[in-house]
């Protein structure tokens, strides 16, 4: 319950500035993380925003690529992670349907390390 209250508070604070907000469930082995993807703006085939893993890190999106499709969009981007005194880069590949469902993968050094699912919780792009 506390996790949903925290996400709700984050949504209220982010939604004042964001165009789109997605709640992602990242399954890495037997661990599941509730992530928040915030898209601040779209421009041409790119976008700006951040990714938050509550209580662990928040990072700006790097190297974003956006591809508009008939049934939604495809997004890919990198995130610089800083946790447990370590820094590393992970790559997100996401497919988002026109009704806001998300599926995709998380990779590091070209190797898929997690599956991602989720949905849009704010916005409409």
C-alpha positions in Angstrom: 0.0 0.0 0.0 2.8 2.4 0.9 4.3 1.8 -2.6 1.1 3.0 -4.3 0.8 6.1 -2.0 4.4 7.0 -2.9 3.7 6.5 -6.7 0.6 8.6 -6.3 2.4 11.4 -4.7 5.1 11.2 -7.4 2.5 11.3 -10.1 0.9 14.4 -8.7 4.2 16.2 -8.6 5.4 15.1 -12.0 2.1 15.5 -13.9 2.2 19.3 -13.5 5.2 19.4 -16.0 5.0 16.1 -17.9 3.3 15.2 -21.2 3.2 11.5 -20.4 3.8 9.3 -17.4 4.2 5.5 -17.5 4.3 3.0 -14.6 6.6 0.2 -15.6 7.1 -3.1 -14.0 10.6 -4.4 -14.6 11.1 -8.1 -13.9 14.8 -8.9 -13.3 15.1 -12.6 -12.3 12.8 -13.0 -9.3 12.9 -9.3 -8.5 10.3 -6.9 -9.6 10.8 -3.1 -9.7 8.1 -0.5 -10.0 9.6 2.2 -12.2 8.2 5.6 -13.3 9.0 6.9 -16.8 8.2 10.6 -17.2 8.2 12.2 -20.7 8.5 15.9 -20.4 8.4 16.8 -24.1 8.5 15.3 -27.6 10.4 16.8 -30.6 10.6 15.2 -34.0 12.0 11.7 -33.5 13.2 12.3 -30.0 11.9 13.1 -26.4 13.1 14.3 -23.1 12.4 12.9 -19.7 13.5 10.8 -16.7 13.3 7.4 -15.2 12.8 6.8 -11.5 13.2 3.6 -9.6 11.6 4.8 -6.3 14.0 4.7 -3.4 17.0 3.7 -5.6 17.7 6.3 -8.3 16.3 8.9 -10.7 18.1 9.5 -14.0 17.7 11.7 -17.0 17.0 9.9 -20.3 20.0 9.8 -22.7 20.1 9.0 -26.4 16.4 8.9 -26.9 14.9 7.6 -30.2 11.2 7.7 -31.0 9.4 5.9 -33.8 5.7 6.6 -34.4 3.8 3.6 -35.6 0.2 3.1 -36.8 -0.7 1.2 -33.5 1.4 3.3 -31.1 5.1 4.1 -30.8 8.5 2.5 -30.2 10.9 4.2 -27.8 14.5 3.4 -27.0 16.8 5.2 -24.6 19.7 4.9 -22.2 19.8 5.5 -18.5 22.9 6.1 -16.4 22.3 4.2 -13.2 24.0 5.0 -9.9 23.3 2.5 -7.1 25.4 0.8 -4.5 28.3 3.0 -5.2 28.4 1.8 -8.8 27.7 3.6 -12.1 26.6 1.8 -15.3 24.4 2.3 -18.4 21.3 0.3 -19.2 19.3 0.5 -22.5 15.5 0.4 -22.7 13.5 -0.8 -25.7 9.8 -0.1 -25.3 6.7 -0.7 -27.4 3.7 1.4 -26.5 0.3 0.7 -27.9 -2.1 3.6 -28.9 -4.1 2.8 -25.7 -1.0 3.1 -23.5 0.1 -0.5 -22.8 3.9 -1.0 -22.5 6.1 -4.0 -23.2 9.8 -4.2 -23.8 13.2 -5.2 -22.6 16.1 -3.8 -20.5 19.6 -4.6 -21.6 23.1 -4.0 -20.5 26.1 -4.4 -22.8 23.8 -5.8 -25.5 22.4 -8.6 -23.2 18.7 -8.5 -22.2 18.6 -8.5 -18.4 14.9 -7.8 -17.7 11.4 -7.8 -19.2 9.2 -4.7 -18.9 5.5 -4.3 -18.9 3.3 -1.4 -17.8 0.8 1.2 -18.7 0.3 4.9 -19.2 -1.0 6.6 -16.0 -1.0 10.2 -17.2 -1.1 12.0 -20.6 -2.4 11.1 -24.0 0.4 11.1 -26.5 
